[in-house]
Amino acid sequence: MFGYLLLRCGSRAVAEDLTSQTFLAASERFAAGRGHEITGGWLQRVASRRLIDHWRSTGAQNRRFERLRAIATEPPRPPPEPDDDVMAALQTLPDRQRAVLVLRYLDDFSLKEVSEALGISYKATESLLGRARNSFRAAYDEAIS
């Protein structure tokens, strides 16, 4: 199994790890009373699946690193400057509604990050954001009229 995996992945450490995972699966199967199912073909299929899982995980990890590297190397964008009418409308809102709008749209937080920052559930954040948008829309319409 080790040679089979080493030939396919090219890394001794990865091949050793995947080989041990393969034989761990075999020992679990044997302990469960299903040792008669363990054949060379079965071991090869398990090893292949472990290798595919490794490639998927490595690929996803590499894509995350590439996204982070791209974010880290791009020049920072200056935050948008809200106009006076926007600021006036924001000032009329209750604190939590103003906070959810500022975090989400001016600070560009994800909804999950906003919910964590405010210490409320994701669903409560969605609801608060909806109410805040409605309140802001009404306050902004009033500010520009």
Number of C-alpha atoms within 10 A of each C-alpha: 18 17 12 13 22 17 12 12 16 11 12 14 11 16 22 16 15 25 23 15 15 23 15 12 16 20 15 12 15 14 10 9 10 12 13 8 13 14 11 10 10 13 18 15 13 19 24 18 14 18 21 13 13 15 13 12 12 12 12 12 12 12 12 12 12 12 11 11 11 11 11 10 8 8 8 8 6 6 9 9 9 10 8 11 15 17 13 17 20 22 13 15 16 11 10 13 20 20 17 25 22 15 18 18 11 13 13 13 16 12 17 15 15 24 21 13 13 13 11 13 13 15 12 12 21 16 11 18 21 15 13 21 15 12 18 22 15 12 19 18 12 12 15 11 5
